[in-house]
Amino acid sequence: MGLAILALPATLVSFDMFVLLLALPQLSSDLGASSTQQLWIMDMYGFMVGGFLVTMGTLGDRIGRRKLLLIGATVFGLASLLAAFATTPGMLIAARALLGIAGATLAPSTLALISNMFRDPKQMGSAIGIWAGSFSIGAIVGPIAGGALLNHFWWGSVFLIGVPVMVLLLALGPVLLPEYKAPQAGRIDLPSVVLSLAAVLPFIYGLKETARQGLAPLPVAALVAGLVLGYVFLRRQRSLADPLLDLGLFSSKALSGALVSLLAFSMTGGASLLFLGQFFQLVAELTPLQAGLALVPGLVVSIAGMSFAPALARTVRPAYLIAGGLVLSLVGYLLYFLADADSSPALLIAGFALASLGGGPLVALGTNLVVGSAPPEKAGSAASLSQTSNEFGAGLGIAVVGSLGMAVYRDEIAGAVPSGLPAGAVGAVKESLAGAVSEAGRLSGDAGDALLSAARGAFTDGVNAVGVTGIVLMSIIALTVLTLLRHVPPFGAPQGGGQEEGGADSPSAEPGAEQAAEQKTPVAAAG
């Protein structure tokens, strides 16, 4: 019952993201939001989540994970009410900022509590698989429930769904969830909190803006500033007795390998959703609802992959299971590469499903390895690293892989623009497929048809480029996993006493093993 309560916030986070995409046109019209304000309404939540994850993960370790979760649930519920009844774009942006700060407490707190509640490695693996699958459930239910609400109520109704969920969490959490906080926890270093925000927020901003407008001066400056401040942040952590982020965690091959793999996999996922949504609507000519439903098979099988992987990991080493799944994902991206403008949507639906199914073991077992490789008192901090890796991966995917796909599109379409078009129309055609479809509709006869056909072909070439990138990344991740995680035994397997068979670097070690290892090397543990 406690696990069911912890799965609710995970479901709600992805639910909120998908219903906002549906509600954006209506709320923008009612509030009179400009295009810039619309972007901030969409992005503010992600900025705040990414900026506060590390802080909230460590804060939960020190003040109590259940306490932080309940505080976050309270703020999330109140911010949902504020968003639902916002009367200006600025008010809604502020509400989204509060939702993001509260949302940053949910994932690390719930994941860290799971690691406390299920100390048996087999049970913890299954519990994390269920928790991870909850995000896909929210993504499936979001468009359906959101569409139903928007057909009968005003746009603010989509935010009100979060209120009863948080009320339920506040009512049952104190009864069903055990409290845990690190013994002898040190104080939170406020300069580190400021440095963390100052590094993460401009870096995420730079990633998102680079994806939208390319290598413009402001996004590049934001990226550089984020990297420089991130370096300063890491230098400070090495000098503190109680760092906000314990860099000693990265000495674990299992944790480091899983984090790198999760980040790389998230890159392909973010870019895939960006291109598939446009392909289904603007190339295959599906309605928005049909395009959303086309993603459902992939989301459903991803739940299956995340749910069954922990059970299989009891007899098969996680490295082999994850690598095998990534080969399946590679086949899915091969279908992206084989698509052309005349392909049936079924080809890319199957490709997305295979990629999602194959990634299930990595998401479930990789998250398990990150949390299980950390000492119990650092579980919240480790959980925040897992979520931060996913957040940065999605942003990097849209910025880097997405930009690569759009570069292919622009290169292909450049030679197909009809002569005589106004400069503004030429810019719109080269900027996006949506712009090309719009301009083609204004041209008469064969000229419009030729431009539309060329634009769809060029965009499909961009999808092919995303497929090639996915194939390369899946191959690299599989090799990384086999190299760094091959020593990790099946979950719950008897320990052989050596590092190769588990030890403090393995999530299947006995609950006290990590602490014992830390006590033997206090200097290394302090970073």
Order of alpha helices (4+ residues) and beta strands (2+ residues): alpha-alpha-alpha-alpha-alpha-alpha-alpha-alpha-alpha-alpha-alpha-alpha-alpha-alpha-alpha-alpha-alpha-alpha-alpha-alpha
